[in-house]
Amino acid sequence: MWEQWWIWAGAGLVMLIVEIFAPGFVFLGFGFGALAVALLMGLAPGLITSLPVALLIFALCSLVAWLVMRKLVGERKGQTKVWHTDINDN
């Protein structure tokens, strides 16, 4: 069942839709990873022959997608106020 490209494509699309409702780049990397596995399965059917290989490629593609998004979007600095002094320090 997990060797079908359309299952990975459907899972990727579901994760991309979930990202719309739960923003924060949590599901976006996983969605791109699943779509990458679907693309590889569709273009080279003999490349991914088992579930462990598919999961490994999914994990690597998701990690790369997350790192690229982190580099493009960057960290959001200044969200939390950090106090270096106390009001009682005189």
C-alpha positions in Angstrom: 0.0 0.0 0.0 2.8 2.5 0.9 4.5 1.8 -2.4 1.8 3.8 -4.3 2.8 7.3 -5.3 -0.7 8.7 -5.0 -0.9 7.8 -1.3 2.2 9.9 -0.7 0.8 12.7 -2.8 -2.5 12.7 -1.0 -0.7 12.7 2.4 1.5 15.6 1.2 -1.6 17.6 0.1 -3.3 16.9 3.4 -0.3 18.1 5.3 -0.1 21.3 3.2 -3.8 21.9 3.9 -3.3 21.3 7.6 -0.5 23.9 7.6 -3.1 26.5 6.5 -5.1 25.9 9.7 -2.1 25.4 12.0 0.6 27.9 10.8 4.1 27.8 12.0 5.9 25.8 9.4 5.2 22.5 11.3 3.5 20.5 8.6 4.9 22.4 5.6 8.2 20.5 5.6 6.5 17.2 6.0 4.1 18.0 3.2 7.0 18.8 0.9 8.8 15.6 1.9 5.7 13.5 1.1 5.3 15.2 -2.2 9.0 14.6 -3.0 8.5 10.9 -2.3 5.5 10.8 -4.5 7.4 12.5 -7.3 10.3 10.1 -7.0 7.9 7.1 -7.0 6.1 8.5 -10.0 9.2 9.2 -12.1 11.3 6.2 -11.0 9.0 3.4 -9.9 11.8 0.9 -9.2 13.8 3.4 -7.0 11.7 3.0 -3.9 10.8 -0.6 -3.3 10.0 -0.8 0.4 8.4 1.2 3.2 11.7 1.7 5.1 13.4 3.2 2.1 10.3 5.5 1.5 10.4 6.6 5.1 14.1 7.4 4.9 13.7 9.5 1.8 10.6 11.2 3.4 12.6 12.1 6.5 15.6 13.4 4.5 13.4 15.4 2.1 11.4 16.8 5.1 14.6 17.8 6.8 16.0 19.5 3.8 12.7 21.3 3.2 12.6 22.5 6.8 16.2 23.7 6.6 15.6 25.6 3.4 12.4 27.2 4.8 14.3 28.1 8.0 17.0 29.8 5.9 14.5 31.7 3.7 12.1 32.8 6.4 14.6 33.0 9.2 14.2 33.1 12.9 11.7 35.5 14.2 13.8 37.6 16.6 12.3 39.9 19.1 9.2 37.9 19.9 10.1 37.5 23.6 11.2 40.4 25.8 14.3 39.5 27.8 15.0 41.7 30.8 18.6 42.1 31.7 18.0 44.3 34.7 15.6 44.1 37.6 13.4 46.9 38.7 14.8 46.5 42.3 18.4 46.9 41.2 19.7 50.3 42.3 
